[in-house]
Amino acid sequence: MEAITREAEALGGGQSSAVLERGYRAALSAYLESAEEALLTRGYELGRVALAQGLSIPHIVGLHGEALQTLLGGAEPKRRRRLIVAAAAFLAETLAPFEMTHRGYRDALIAWRHINETLEEEIKRIAHTLHDEAGQLLVSVHLQLAQLSRELPGAAPRVRDCQALLNDAEQQLRRLSHELRPTILDDLGWLAALEFLATAVSSRSQVPVEVRSGVTRRLPAAVEIALYRVVQEALNNAARHAHASRIRVEIDQDQECLRGLIGDDGVGFDVECCERRGGLGLRGMRERLAALGGTLRVVSRPGQGSQIRFELPMGT
């Protein structure tokens, strides 16, 4: 078995698959001959090697079927039934590493969703603090300045300058609060929040941003937040880097799945190179979507604009 493992790990592609197939037939044959419990370990090791080589469960099941058909040969019906039952146990052991990996991936997704929810709650708290508490402090400063202006008429021009600066600070805090976690997302839902976001991005970048959707109903909170964050990241990237004259956001429904598109007519980029560097927040967007069973795909070429396409289950 160790020789099979070393040989398979030293080779790549179809060669390693062929080595694994030979090893599987030999290990299955040995187990069917003796049905010794210790021989099931060989199935587990073969499964581990197959997983490391990137082979899929359907590939392993197909390999098992071919090997079993060969080994059954002209066996009489009673013996065939016994061999098939024994072979099923061997296959289950071979697939055990895949099941363990899937369980680990599922647990990681659950943990990631919990982290996202915790972060969103903290962002929500900070946004409300900026909007409410900082706003109240600025109102107090305005009142104090107004009192000072009445008591010292000669200082009125300087007081007005301070008030103008405070007004700018209020607007910046309000904008930051809304972009961190817009109250409209909780009150009116994801579509209204995306339209608000598009208006803000367009105002800053002077690039028209169009939002279109055939979906209007409210979605589970986790889905609405993920949808908003992915579109927010994509819009900010397009506004900063694309040098586009137009950006569009399209959200449609395919059965119980949302299909989204954020596209622009800008300069485009080399997707493979960008993903290798981990740029444009693509990894974060993918992980946020994956935590809810979603996927993301980027389509772009230099000089041909770009599209970020994603799918997200609606009822997660």
C-alpha positions as CSV (number, residue, x, y, z in Angstrom):
1,M,0.0,0.0,0.0
2,E,2.8,2.4,0.9
3,A,4.4,1.8,-2.5
4,I,1.1,2.6,-4.2
5,T,0.8,5.8,-2.2
6,R,4.3,6.9,-3.0
7,E,3.9,6.1,-6.7
8,A,0.6,7.9,-6.9
9,E,1.8,11.0,-5.1
10,A,4.9,11.2,-7.3
11,L,2.9,11.2,-10.5
12,G,0.3,13.7,-11.8
13,G,-2.9,13.8,-13.9
14,G,-3.9,10.6,-15.7
15,Q,-0.8,8.7,-14.6
16,S,-1.6,9.0,-10.9
17,S,-5.2,8.0,-11.7
18,A,-4.0,4.9,-13.5
19,V,-1.8,3.9,-10.5
20,L,-4.7,4.5,-8.1
21,E,-7.0,2.3,-10.3
22,R,-4.5,-0.6,-10.2
23,G,-4.1,-0.2,-6.5
24,Y,-7.8,-0.1,-5.9
25,R,-8.4,-3.3,-7.9
26,A,-5.7,-5.1,-6.0
27,A,-6.9,-3.9,-2.5
28,L,-10.5,-4.6,-3.3
29,S,-9.6,-8.1,-4.5
30,A,-7.6,-8.8,-1.4
31,Y,-10.5,-7.7,0.9
32,L,-13.1,-9.7,-1.0
33,E,-10.9,-12.8,-0.7
34,S,-10.4,-12.6,3.1
35,A,-12.8,-9.9,4.4
36,E,-10.3,-9.1,7.1
37,E,-11.1,-5.9,9.0
38,A,-7.5,-4.7,8.8
39,L,-7.7,-4.6,5.0
40,L,-10.3,-1.9,5.2
41,T,-7.4,0.4,6.1
42,R,-6.1,0.1,2.6
43,G,-9.4,1.4,1.3
44,Y,-9.1,4.4,3.6
45,E,-5.6,5.1,2.5
46,L,-6.6,4.9,-1.2
47,G,-9.4,7.4,-0.5
48,R,-6.9,9.7,1.1
49,V,-4.6,9.5,-1.9
50,A,-7.5,10.1,-4.3
51,L,-8.6,13.1,-2.3
52,A,-5.0,14.5,-2.4
53,Q,-4.9,14.0,-6.2
54,G,-8.1,15.9,-6.7
55,L,-10.2,13.0,-7.8
56,S,-14.0,13.2,-7.3
57,I,-16.5,10.9,-5.6
58,P,-18.1,10.0,-8.9
59,H,-14.7,9.0,-10.2
60,I,-14.1,6.7,-7.2
61,V,-17.5,5.2,-7.6
62,G,-17.0,4.6,-11.3
63,L,-13.6,3.0,-10.5
64,H,-15.2,0.8,-7.9
65,G,-17.9,-0.3,-10.3
66,E,-15.4,-1.3,-13.0
67,A,-13.2,-3.1,-10.5
68,L,-16.1,-5.0,-9.0
69,Q,-17.5,-6.0,-12.3
70,T,-14.1,-7.5,-13.2
71,L,-13.7,-9.3,-9.9
72,L,-17.2,-10.8,-9.9
73,G,-16.6,-12.5,-13.2
74,G,-18.6,-15.6,-13.5
75,A,-19.3,-16.0,-9.7
76,E,-22.5,-17.8,-8.9
77,P,-25.4,-15.7,-7.6
78,K,-25.0,-16.4,-3.9
79,R,-21.3,-15.6,-4.0
80,R,-22.0,-12.5,-6.1
81,R,-24.4,-11.2,-3.4
82,R,-21.8,-11.7,-0.7
83,L,-19.1,-10.0,-2.7
84,I,-21.3,-7.0,-3.5
85,V,-22.1,-6.5,0.2
86,A,-18.4,-6.8,1.2
87,A,-17.4,-4.5,-1.7
88,A,-19.9,-1.8,-0.4
89,A,-18.2,-1.8,3.0
90,F,-14.8,-1.3,1.2
91,L,-16.2,1.5,-0.9
92,A,-17.6,3.2,2.2
93,E,-14.2,3.1,3.8
94,T,-12.6,4.5,0.7
95,L,-15.0,7.4,0.7
96,A,-14.5,8.2,4.4
97,P,-11.8,10.8,3.8
98,F,-14.2,12.6,1.5
99,E,-16.9,12.6,4.1
100,M,-14.5,13.9,6.8
101,T,-13.3,16.6,4.5
102,H,-16.9,17.6,3.7
103,R,-17.7,17.7,7.4
104,G,-14.7,19.9,8.1
105,Y,-15.8,22.2,5.2
106,R,-19.3,22.4,6.6
107,D,-18.1,23.2,10.1
108,A,-15.8,25.9,8.6
109,L,-18.7,27.4,6.8
110,I,-20.8,27.5,9.9
111,A,-17.9,29.1,11.8
112,W,-17.5,31.7,9.0
113,R,-21.2,32.5,9.0
114,H,-21.0,33.1,12.8
115,I,-18.0,35.3,12.4
116,N,-19.8,37.3,9.7
117,E,-22.8,37.7,11.9
118,T,-20.7,38.9,14.8
119,L,-18.8,41.4,12.6
120,E,-22.1,42.7,11.2
121,E,-23.5,43.3,14.6
122,E,-20.3,45.2,15.6
123,I,-20.5,47.2,12.4
124,K,-24.1,48.0,13.1
125,R,-23.2,49.1,16.6
126,I,-20.4,51.4,15.3
127,A,-22.6,52.8,12.6
128,H,-25.4,53.7,15.1
129,T,-22.9,55.2,17.4
130,L,-21.6,57.4,14.7
131,H,-25.0,58.4,13.6
132,D,-26.7,58.9,17.0
133,E,-24.1,59.7,19.6
134,A,-21.6,61.6,17.5
135,G,-24.6,63.5,15.9
136,Q,-25.8,64.5,19.4
137,L,-22.4,65.8,20.3
138,L,-22.2,67.9,17.2
139,V,-25.6,69.4,17.9
140,S,-24.3,70.3,21.4
141,V,-21.3,72.1,19.8
142,H,-23.7,73.9,17.4
143,L,-25.7,75.2,20.4
144,Q,-22.6,76.3,22.2
145,L,-21.3,78.2,19.1
146,A,-24.7,79.9,18.7
147,Q,-24.5,81.0,22.3
148,L,-20.9,82.2,21.8
149,S,-22.0,84.2,18.7
150,R,-24.7,86.0,20.8
151,E,-22.3,86.8,23.6
152,L,-19.5,87.9,21.3
153,P,-20.9,89.6,18.3
154,G,-17.5,90.4,16.9
155,A,-16.7,86.6,16.7
156,A,-19.7,85.9,14.6
157,P,-17.7,85.4,11.3
158,R,-15.3,83.0,12.9
159,V,-18.2,81.1,14.5
160,R,-19.9,80.8,11.1
161,D,-16.7,79.3,9.7
162,C,-16.7,76.8,12.6
163,Q,-20.3,75.9,12.0
164,A,-19.7,75.3,8.3
165,L,-16.9,72.9,9.2
166,L,-19.2,71.2,11.7
167,N,-21.8,70.8,8.9
168,D,-19.2,69.1,6.7
169,A,-18.2,66.8,9.5
170,E,-21.9,65.9,10.1
171,Q,-22.4,65.1,6.4
172,Q,-19.2,62.9,6.4
173,L,-20.3,61.1,9.6
174,R,-23.7,60.5,8.2
175,R,-22.3,59.2,4.9
176,L,-19.9,56.9,6.7
177,S,-22.6,55.6,9.0
178,H,-24.9,54.8,6.1
179,E,-22.2,53.0,4.2
180,L,-21.0,51.0,7.2
181,R,-24.5,49.7,7.8
182,P,-27.4,51.7,6.3
183,T,-30.5,51.7,8.5
184,I,-32.5,51.5,5.2
185,L,-31.2,47.9,4.9
186,D,-33.0,46.9,8.1
187,D,-36.0,49.1,7.5
188,L,-36.8,48.8,3.8
189,G,-34.7,45.9,2.6
190,W,-31.8,45.0,0.3
191,L,-33.2,46.6,-2.9
192,A,-33.7,50.0,-1.4
193,A,-30.3,49.8,0.3
194,L,-28.6,49.0,-3.1
195,E,-30.4,51.9,-4.7
196,F,-29.2,54.2,-1.9
197,L,-25.7,52.7,-2.3
198,A,-25.7,53.2,-6.0
199,T,-26.7,56.9,-5.6
200,A,-23.8,57.4,-3.1
201,V,-21.2,55.7,-5.3
202,S,-22.4,57.6,-8.3
203,S,-22.3,61.0,-6.4
204,R,-18.7,60.4,-5.3
205,S,-17.3,59.0,-8.6
206,Q,-19.5,60.9,-11.1
207,V,-20.2,57.6,-12.8
208,P,-23.8,56.7,-13.5
209,V,-24.8,53.5,-11.6
210,E,-28.0,51.7,-12.6
211,V,-29.7,49.2,-10.4
212,R,-32.3,46.9,-11.9
213,S,-34.0,43.9,-10.3
214,G,-37.0,41.7,-11.0
215,V,-37.0,40.6,-7.3
216,T,-38.7,42.9,-4.8
217,R,-39.5,40.7,-1.8
218,R,-37.6,40.7,1.5
219,L,-35.0,38.0,2.0
220,P,-33.6,36.4,5.2
221,A,-31.3,38.9,7.0
222,A,-28.1,36.9,6.3
223,V,-28.9,36.8,2.6
224,E,-29.7,40.5,2.4
225,I,-26.5,41.5,4.3
226,A,-24.3,39.2,2.0
227,L,-26.0,40.6,-1.1
228,Y,-25.4,44.2,0.0
229,R,-21.7,43.6,1.0
230,V,-20.9,41.9,-2.3
231,V,-22.5,44.6,-4.4
232,Q,-20.9,47.3,-2.2
233,E,-17.4,45.8,-2.7
234,A,-17.9,45.4,-6.4
235,L,-19.3,48.9,-6.9
236,N,-16.4,50.5,-4.9
237,N,-13.9,48.6,-6.9
238,A,-15.5,49.6,-10.2
239,A,-15.7,53.2,-9.2
240,R,-12.0,53.3,-8.0
241,H,-10.3,51.2,-10.7
242,A,-12.5,50.7,-13.8
243,H,-12.4,54.2,-15.3
244,A,-15.9,53.4,-16.5
245,S,-18.5,55.6,-18.0
246,R,-21.3,53.4,-16.8
247,I,-21.9,50.8,-14.1
248,R,-24.9,48.5,-13.8
249,V,-26.2,46.2,-11.2
250,E,-28.7,43.5,-12.1
251,I,-30.4,41.1,-9.7
252,D,-32.7,38.4,-11.0
253,Q,-34.3,35.2,-9.7
254,D,-33.9,31.7,-10.9
255,Q,-36.2,29.4,-8.9
256,E,-35.0,29.9,-5.3
257,C,-31.6,31.4,-6.3
258,L,-30.5,35.0,-6.8
259,R,-28.4,35.7,-9.9
260,G,-26.4,38.9,-9.7
261,L,-24.3,40.9,-12.1
262,I,-22.2,44.0,-11.5
263,G,-20.8,45.1,-14.8
264,D,-18.9,48.1,-16.2
265,D,-17.6,49.4,-19.5
266,G,-14.2,50.3,-18.1
267,V,-10.6,49.3,-18.7
268,G,-11.0,45.7,-17.5
269,F,-8.2,43.6,-16.0
270,D,-6.4,40.3,-16.1
271,V,-8.6,38.1,-13.9
272,E,-6.1,35.3,-13.3
273,C,-3.3,37.7,-12.3
274,C,-5.7,39.7,-10.0
275,E,-6.9,36.5,-8.3
276,R,-3.3,35.3,-7.7
277,R,-2.6,38.6,-5.9
278,G,-5.9,38.4,-4.0
279,G,-6.8,41.8,-5.3
280,L,-10.2,43.7,-5.5
281,G,-11.5,41.9,-2.5
282,L,-12.5,38.9,-4.6
283,R,-11.5,36.4,-1.9
284,G,-13.6,38.1,0.7
285,M,-16.6,38.2,-1.7
286,R,-16.3,34.5,-2.5
287,E,-16.0,33.5,1.1
288,R,-19.0,35.6,2.1
289,L,-21.1,34.0,-0.6
290,A,-19.7,30.5,0.0
291,A,-20.8,30.7,3.6
292,L,-24.4,30.8,2.4
293,G,-23.9,28.3,-0.4
294,G,-23.3,30.9,-3.1
295,T,-20.7,31.2,-5.8
296,L,-18.9,34.0,-7.6
297,R,-17.3,34.3,-11.1
298,V,-15.4,37.2,-12.6
299,V,-15.3,37.8,-16.4
300,S,-12.9,40.5,-17.7
301,R,-10.2,41.3,-20.1
302,P,-8.0,44.4,-20.4
303,G,-9.8,47.0,-22.5
304,Q,-13.1,45.1,-22.5
305,G,-14.8,46.1,-19.2
306,S,-15.6,43.6,-16.4
307,Q,-18.4,41.6,-15.0
308,I,-18.8,40.1,-11.5
309,R,-21.5,37.4,-11.6
310,F,-22.7,35.6,-8.5
311,E,-25.4,33.2,-7.4
312,L,-26.9,33.1,-3.9
313,P,-29.7,30.9,-2.5
314,M,-32.6,33.1,-1.4
315,G,-33.8,31.1,1.6
316,T,-30.5,30.4,3.4
